[in-house]
Amino acid sequence: MSKEISIPRRKENCSQSFLEWLSVELGLRPNTVKAYARDLKKFSHFLEKKGPRPEAARSDDIVDFLSQEKEKGRSVATIGRSLVALKMFYRFLLLEGVISKDIASTLDSPRMWRKLPDVLDVDEVESLLAAPTLTGPSGRGDAEDLQAKSEFILRDRALLEVLYATGARAQEVADLTLSAVNLDYGYLRCIGKGEKERIVPLGEPAAEAIREYLKEARSKLVRPQSEGWLFLTRSGRKLSRVTIWRLVKKYARLAGIKKPLSPHTLRHSFATHLLSGGANLRVVQEMLG
């Protein structure tokens, strides 16, 4: 026997019913419920300028609202919570029979909206990408530091460009092979979680950095065990995810970036800058994988 679902008597009570559901049925903490209430109130005020009530909104209205929040300088974490709150709200309305279609169901909460490292601004990204061309004191005396041979500088420059230009995860970049990169058409093939493959476009700066690395540096690193990996270590093996993290942090220090930084920061910076430039949220999600 299916569970009976109660339907609010008046649509005006939907918001309050939703908040009670969060508290009583889901057992969320009071502070979380209050935060979701603020998010829902902001969304309702946003819709007042456009006309429809929340029950009659479209998915585009949610995207427009999130874009407005970004323009106001809201943090990634705050925007992410707003998206989660609205997804839960429309799921609740569907369960209650108030709406026949969940307009937020296609807006899968991307990982970039969770509590994330600080996002770099454009100037900070430029400084980071330029760092491999600089010289500086040896970080911890390792042979691959900033005064290392040119092949490592060229490799690291290409590595940073690819991380930012594609938003790929550190492990996805570590797993790149020569056959996965098409410089003529400007794209690469990433194998993400669940072995899902996606095509990600490369900007010209990243493509040019890869060309220079392949022409001037990679052949000096190739060993019998290289197996066609794109980014190689001194011993000819593929770079590990941990090594990529270390390299990003090293060049961040050289660039004078004080924010906590990791490959994930570049991934989220990539997404945020695309959204700020007017890119569609769904398209960015697909590029991130």
Residue pairs with C-beta under 8 A, 6 or more apart in sequence:
5 95
5 96
5 97
6 96
7 96
7 97
7 98
8 14
8 17
8 96
8 98
11 53
11 55
11 98
14 54
14 55
14 93
14 96
14 98
15 37
15 40
15 41
15 44
15 54
15 89
17 92
17 96
18 40
18 88
18 89
18 92
18 93
19 33
19 36
19 37
19 40
21 92
22 28
22 32
22 33
22 36
22 88
23 30
23 33
28 36
35 81
35 85
36 81
36 85
36 88
36 89
39 81
39 82
39 85
39 86
40 54
40 85
40 86
40 89
42 65
42 69
42 82
43 54
43 62
43 65
43 82
43 86
44 54
46 61
46 64
46 65
46 68
47 53
47 54
47 57
47 61
47 65
50 61
52 58
52 61
54 89
55 93
55 98
55 99
57 103
58 103
59 103
59 104
59 106
59 107
62 83
62 86
62 103
62 104
62 107
63 107
63 280
63 281
65 82
65 86
66 79
66 82
66 83
66 281
67 275
67 281
69 78
69 79
69 82
70 79
70 272
70 275
70 276
74 82
76 112
76 113
76 116
76 119
76 268
76 272
77 113
77 114
77 115
77 116
79 113
80 109
80 112
80 113
80 114
80 115
80 116
81 113
83 107
83 109
83 113
84 109
84 113
86 104
87 104
87 105
87 107
87 109
89 104
90 99
90 102
90 103
90 104
90 105
91 102
91 104
91 105
93 99
93 102
94 100
94 101
94 102
106 282
107 281
107 282
108 285
110 271
110 281
110 284
110 285
110 288
111 288
112 267
112 268
112 271
112 272
112 288
116 264
116 265
116 268
117 259
117 260
117 261
117 262
117 264
117 265
117 268
118 259
118 260
118 261
118 265
119 265
119 268
119 269
119 272
120 128
120 257
120 259
120 261
120 265
120 266
120 269
122 273
124 255
124 257
124 259
125 164
125 266
125 269
125 273
127 255
127 256
127 257
128 160
128 164
128 251
128 252
128 255
128 257
128 261
128 266
129 157
129 160
129 161
129 164
129 205
130 255
131 160
131 251
131 252
131 254
131 255
132 146
132 153
132 154
132 156
132 157
132 160
132 251
133 153
133 157
134 146
134 254
135 146
135 147
136 146
136 147
136 254
137 146
138 145
138 146
138 147
139 145
139 146
139 250
139 253
143 234
144 152
144 234
145 250
146 153
146 250
146 254
149 220
150 216
150 217
151 216
151 217
151 218
151 220
151 221
152 217
152 234
154 209
154 212
154 213
154 216
154 217
155 213
155 217
155 218
155 221
155 231
155 232
156 247
156 251
157 209
157 212
157 213
158 206
158 209
158 210
158 212
158 213
158 231
159 173
159 231
159 239
159 244
159 247
160 247
160 248
160 251
160 266
161 203
161 205
161 206
161 209
161 210
162 168
162 173
162 176
162 188
162 202
162 206
162 209
162 210
163 170
163 173
163 244
163 248
163 263
163 266
163 267
164 206
164 266
164 269
164 270
165 202
165 203
165 205
165 206
165 270
166 173
166 188
166 190
166 200
166 201
166 202
166 206
166 270
166 287
167 200
167 266
167 267
167 270
167 271
167 287
167 288
168 190
168 200
168 267
168 289
169 192
169 263
169 264
169 267
169 289
170 241
170 244
170 245
170 262
170 263
170 264
171 241
172 190
172 191
172 192
172 289
173 231
173 239
173 244
173 263
174 231
174 238
174 239
174 240
174 241
174 243
174 244
175 191
175 238
176 188
176 190
176 229
176 230
176 231
177 228
177 229
177 230
178 228
178 229
178 230
179 228
180 188
180 189
180 190
180 230
181 188
181 189
181 202
181 210
181 230
182 188
183 202
183 207
183 210
183 211
186 201
186 202
186 203
186 204
186 207
187 199
187 200
187 201
187 202
188 199
188 200
188 202
189 197
189 198
189 199
189 200
190 197
190 198
190 199
190 200
190 289
191 197
192 198
192 289
193 289
196 289
198 286
198 287
198 289
200 287
201 287
202 210
210 230
218 230
218 232
221 232
221 233
221 234
221 236
222 232
222 236
223 232
223 235
223 236
223 237
224 236
225 235
225 236
225 237
226 232
226 236
226 237
226 238
227 238
229 237
229 238
229 239
230 238
231 238
231 239
232 238
232 239
233 239
233 243
239 247
244 263
245 262
245 263
248 261
248 262
248 263
248 265
248 266
249 261
249 262
252 259
252 261
259 265
267 288
271 284
271 288
274 284
274 287
275 281
275 284
